[in-house]
């Protein structure tokens, strides 16, 4: 091998070596260690010691609190996935139809995606849905004669979902709108011109031209929204803390908050690690099922 080749290999190693080493040490080694912890009684320690096999997994599958957290995230997913999908697609179609100022509206709708979930949750909690008569939501409701609502503590009906869903929707709808907008701009104008010659209406053009052409984009957006929904943590934790006004039975603790409380609160790292891998398996299985249902990866 030529001296120049060795120099190139050495330069490549110098540039990428620290990144690969850091990634392997702080990510993959940590994941492997966490996997081992899930089979150990690791209460108050992260060292491998007392092997308990699948006891941590069995505990989680029999724990009502963990199962309740799964039902919570299922409800959240049923709300947020279709609402975000429809809203982002609708905004993309609306922005794409604008003749002037597209860049301005793209920026306006994308800005919330750069906002911290913690900051947004505090705004929602302290200003919009604080439950006081002076809260923005109650002020608006008062204009229509509605009484003040304790948004974050009312469980019957569970109006706290309004705060959770609108928070996540505001934060992420702009990002998915950009993805749909890119898909819309990739559609050939000749398809719409041919449709006009055939006398199609705007609705028919959307249904028979736009929707089929956005198939791959739609599948990708659905998968991203679904995965993000199961990873919900910040909005629940910062809106409700570890419970809903001290009510432990209220269904407002998703799996990640449950695992956070188990691992860092109770310092039961074995159960926390087992729950993390259980949740990973659930996400992978649901993602694969959704991908199969919508035909992800199939050629047109």
C-alpha positions as CSV (number, residue, x, y, z in Angstrom):
1,X,0.0,0.0,0.0
2,X,1.3,3.4,-0.9
3,X,2.4,5.9,1.7
4,X,-0.3,8.3,0.5
5,X,-2.9,5.7,1.2
6,X,-1.7,5.2,4.7
7,X,-1.8,8.9,5.3
8,X,-5.4,9.0,4.1
9,X,-6.3,6.1,6.4
10,X,-4.6,7.8,9.3
11,X,-6.4,11.0,8.7
12,X,-9.7,9.2,8.4
13,X,-9.0,7.4,11.7
14,X,-8.1,10.7,13.5
15,X,-11.3,12.4,12.3
16,X,-13.7,9.6,12.9
17,X,-12.1,7.7,15.7
18,X,-13.2,9.9,18.6
19,X,-16.8,9.9,17.3
20,X,-16.9,6.2,16.8
21,X,-15.3,5.6,20.2
22,X,-17.7,8.0,22.0
23,X,-20.7,6.6,20.2
24,X,-19.7,3.0,21.1
25,X,-18.9,3.8,24.7
26,X,-21.7,6.2,25.6
27,X,-24.5,4.6,23.5
28,X,-24.0,1.0,22.5
29,X,-22.1,-0.1,25.6
30,X,-24.7,1.7,27.7
31,X,-27.5,0.0,25.9
32,X,-25.8,-3.4,26.4
33,X,-25.3,-2.7,30.0
34,X,-28.9,-1.6,30.5
35,X,-30.0,-4.9,28.8
36,X,-27.9,-6.8,31.4
37,X,-29.4,-4.8,34.2
38,X,-32.9,-5.7,33.1
39,X,-32.1,-9.3,34.2
40,X,-30.7,-8.3,37.6
41,X,-32.0,-7.0,40.9
42,X,-30.4,-3.6,40.5
43,X,-32.1,-1.5,43.2
44,X,-29.9,1.4,44.2
45,X,-27.0,0.2,42.0
46,X,-26.1,-0.1,38.4
47,X,-23.6,-2.9,38.9
48,X,-24.4,-6.4,37.7
49,X,-24.9,-8.6,40.7
50,X,-28.1,-10.5,41.7
51,X,-29.4,-12.3,38.6
52,X,-33.2,-12.6,38.6
53,X,-33.8,-13.7,35.0
54,X,-37.1,-12.4,33.7
55,X,-38.5,-11.4,37.0
56,X,-38.3,-7.7,36.2
57,X,-40.2,-8.2,33.0
58,X,-42.8,-10.3,34.8
59,X,-43.2,-7.6,37.4
60,X,-43.9,-5.0,34.8
61,X,-46.4,-7.1,32.9
62,X,-48.3,-7.7,36.2
63,X,-48.0,-4.1,37.5
64,X,-51.2,-2.2,37.1
65,X,-49.4,1.1,37.1
66,X,-47.3,0.1,34.1
67,X,-50.3,-1.3,32.2
68,X,-52.2,1.9,33.0
69,X,-49.3,3.9,31.5
70,X,-49.6,1.8,28.3
71,X,-53.3,2.5,28.1
72,X,-52.5,6.2,28.6
73,X,-50.0,6.3,25.7
74,X,-52.5,4.3,23.6
75,X,-55.2,7.0,24.1
76,X,-52.7,9.7,23.5
77,X,-51.6,8.0,20.2
78,X,-55.2,7.6,19.1
79,X,-55.7,11.3,19.5
80,X,-52.4,12.8,18.3
81,X,-51.7,10.6,15.3
82,X,-54.8,11.4,13.1
83,X,-55.1,15.0,14.3
84,X,-51.4,15.8,13.5
85,X,-51.5,14.0,10.2
86,X,-54.7,15.8,9.0
87,X,-53.5,19.2,10.3
88,X,-50.1,19.0,8.8
89,X,-51.4,17.8,5.4
90,X,-54.1,20.5,5.4
91,X,-51.5,23.2,6.3
92,X,-49.2,21.9,3.6
93,X,-51.9,22.1,0.9
94,X,-52.9,25.6,2.1
95,X,-49.3,26.9,2.1
96,X,-48.6,25.3,-1.3
97,X,-51.6,27.0,-2.8
98,X,-50.3,30.5,-1.8
99,X,-48.8,32.4,-4.7
100,X,-46.6,34.7,-2.7
101,X,-45.0,34.5,0.7
102,X,-44.6,30.7,0.9
103,X,-41.2,31.1,2.6
104,X,-42.8,33.3,5.3
105,X,-45.5,30.9,6.2
106,X,-43.2,27.9,6.1
107,X,-41.0,29.7,8.7
108,X,-44.0,30.7,10.8
109,X,-45.3,27.2,11.1
110,X,-41.9,25.7,11.6
111,X,-40.8,27.9,14.4
112,X,-42.6,26.0,17.1
113,X,-40.6,22.9,16.2
114,X,-37.5,24.7,17.6
115,X,-39.2,25.5,20.9
116,X,-38.2,23.4,23.9
117,X,-40.9,21.0,25.1
118,X,-40.2,22.0,28.7
119,X,-40.7,25.7,27.9
120,X,-43.9,25.1,25.9
121,X,-45.3,22.9,28.6
122,X,-44.7,25.6,31.2
123,X,-46.5,28.1,29.0
124,X,-49.4,25.7,28.6
125,X,-49.5,25.0,32.3
126,X,-49.0,28.5,33.7
127,X,-50.8,30.7,31.1
128,X,-53.1,28.8,28.7
129,X,-54.6,26.0,30.9
130,X,-53.8,27.0,34.4
131,X,-57.4,26.5,35.5
132,X,-57.8,30.0,36.9
133,X,-60.4,32.4,35.6
134,X,-57.6,34.5,34.2
135,X,-56.2,31.6,32.2
136,X,-56.3,32.1,28.5
137,X,-58.5,29.1,27.8
138,X,-61.0,30.1,30.5
139,X,-61.0,33.7,29.4
140,X,-61.9,32.6,25.8
141,X,-64.5,30.2,27.2
142,X,-66.0,33.0,29.3
143,X,-66.6,35.0,26.2
144,X,-69.1,32.3,25.3
145,X,-70.6,32.0,28.7
146,X,-68.7,29.0,29.9
147,X,-67.6,28.5,33.5
148,X,-63.9,28.3,34.4
149,X,-62.5,24.8,33.9
150,X,-59.7,23.2,36.0
151,X,-58.0,21.9,32.8
152,X,-55.2,20.0,34.4
153,X,-57.0,18.5,37.4
154,X,-60.5,17.7,36.0
155,X,-60.8,13.9,35.4
156,X,-64.6,13.7,34.7
157,X,-64.6,14.4,31.8
158,X,-60.9,14.1,31.3
159,X,-60.4,17.6,29.8
160,X,-56.6,17.4,30.5
161,X,-56.3,15.7,27.2
162,X,-57.1,19.0,25.5
163,X,-53.9,20.5,27.0
164,X,-51.7,17.6,26.3
165,X,-52.8,17.1,22.7
166,X,-52.8,20.8,21.7
167,X,-49.3,21.2,23.2
168,X,-47.9,18.3,21.1
169,X,-49.8,19.4,18.1
170,X,-48.5,23.0,18.3
171,X,-44.9,21.7,18.7
172,X,-44.7,19.2,15.9
173,X,-47.3,20.1,13.2
174,X,-45.0,22.5,11.4
175,X,-42.3,19.8,11.0
176,X,-44.6,17.4,9.3
177,X,-46.1,20.2,7.3
178,X,-42.7,20.8,5.8
179,X,-42.4,17.1,4.8
180,X,-45.8,17.2,3.1
181,X,-44.9,20.4,1.5
182,X,-41.8,18.9,0.0
183,X,-43.9,16.0,-1.3
184,X,-46.5,18.4,-2.8
185,X,-43.8,20.4,-4.6
186,X,-42.4,17.2,-6.1
187,X,-45.7,16.4,-7.9
188,X,-45.5,17.2,-11.6
189,X,-47.8,20.2,-12.6
190,X,-48.6,18.3,-15.8
191,X,-50.8,15.9,-13.8
192,X,-53.0,18.7,-12.6
193,X,-53.1,20.3,-16.1
194,X,-54.2,16.9,-17.5
195,X,-56.9,16.8,-14.8
196,X,-58.2,20.3,-15.7
197,X,-58.5,19.2,-19.3
198,X,-60.6,16.3,-18.2
199,X,-62.8,18.7,-16.1
200,X,-61.8,17.5,-12.6
201,X,-62.8,19.6,-9.7
202,X,-60.4,20.7,-7.0
203,X,-61.6,18.0,-4.7
204,X,-61.2,15.3,-7.4
205,X,-57.7,16.6,-8.1
206,X,-56.8,16.3,-4.5
207,X,-58.3,12.9,-4.1
208,X,-57.1,11.2,-7.3
209,X,-53.8,13.1,-7.9
210,X,-52.5,14.6,-4.7
211,X,-53.3,11.8,-2.3
212,X,-51.8,9.0,-4.4
213,X,-48.7,11.0,-5.2
214,X,-48.2,11.6,-1.5
215,X,-48.4,8.0,-0.6
216,X,-44.7,7.5,0.3
217,X,-44.6,10.8,2.2
218,X,-47.8,9.9,4.0
219,X,-46.4,6.6,5.2
220,X,-43.2,8.2,6.4
221,X,-45.1,10.9,8.3
222,X,-47.4,8.4,9.9
223,X,-44.5,6.3,11.1
224,X,-42.7,9.3,12.5
225,X,-45.8,10.6,14.3
226,X,-46.5,7.2,15.8
227,X,-42.9,6.7,17.1
228,X,-42.9,10.2,18.5
229,X,-46.2,9.6,20.3
230,X,-44.8,6.5,22.1
231,X,-41.8,8.6,23.2
232,X,-44.0,11.2,24.9
233,X,-42.4,12.4,28.2
234,X,-41.8,16.1,28.5
235,X,-45.4,17.3,28.0
236,X,-46.8,14.8,30.6
237,X,-44.0,15.3,33.1
238,X,-44.0,19.0,33.0
239,X,-47.8,19.5,32.9
240,X,-48.7,16.9,35.6
241,X,-45.4,16.1,37.3
242,X,-45.6,12.5,38.7
243,X,-49.4,12.6,39.0
244,X,-52.5,14.6,38.4
245,X,-52.8,17.0,41.3
246,X,-51.7,14.1,43.6
247,X,-54.3,11.7,42.2
248,X,-52.2,8.5,41.5
249,X,-55.1,6.7,39.8
250,X,-55.5,9.4,37.1
251,X,-54.4,8.0,33.7
252,X,-51.8,10.7,32.9
253,X,-48.5,8.9,33.3
254,X,-47.1,7.5,30.0
255,X,-44.5,4.6,30.0
256,X,-41.5,6.9,29.9
257,X,-42.6,8.9,33.0
258,X,-43.3,5.6,34.7
259,X,-39.8,4.3,33.8
260,X,-38.3,7.6,34.9
261,X,-39.9,7.4,38.3
262,X,-38.9,3.7,38.6
263,X,-35.2,4.2,37.6
264,X,-34.4,7.7,39.0
265,X,-37.1,8.0,41.6
266,X,-37.2,4.6,43.2
267,X,-33.7,3.8,41.9
268,X,-34.9,0.4,40.7
269,X,-32.6,0.3,37.6
270,X,-33.4,-3.3,36.8
271,X,-37.2,-2.6,36.4
272,X,-36.4,0.7,34.6
273,X,-34.2,-1.1,32.1
274,X,-36.6,-3.9,31.6
275,X,-39.4,-1.4,30.9
276,X,-37.3,0.5,28.4
277,X,-36.7,-2.7,26.4
278,X,-40.4,-3.7,26.7
279,X,-41.4,-0.3,25.3
280,X,-38.8,-0.6,22.5
281,X,-40.3,-4.0,21.5
282,X,-43.8,-2.6,21.5
283,X,-42.8,0.4,19.4
284,X,-41.0,-1.8,16.9
285,X,-43.9,-4.3,16.6
286,X,-46.5,-1.6,16.2
287,X,-44.3,0.2,13.6
288,X,-43.8,-2.9,11.6
289,X,-47.5,-3.7,11.7
290,X,-48.4,-0.2,10.6
291,X,-45.8,-0.3,7.9
292,X,-47.2,-3.6,6.6
293,X,-50.8,-2.3,6.8
294,X,-50.0,0.9,4.8
295,X,-47.6,-1.0,2.4
296,X,-44.3,0.7,3.5
297,X,-41.6,-0.3,1.1
298,X,-43.8,-1.6,-1.6
299,X,-43.2,-0.3,-5.1
300,X,-45.9,1.5,-6.9
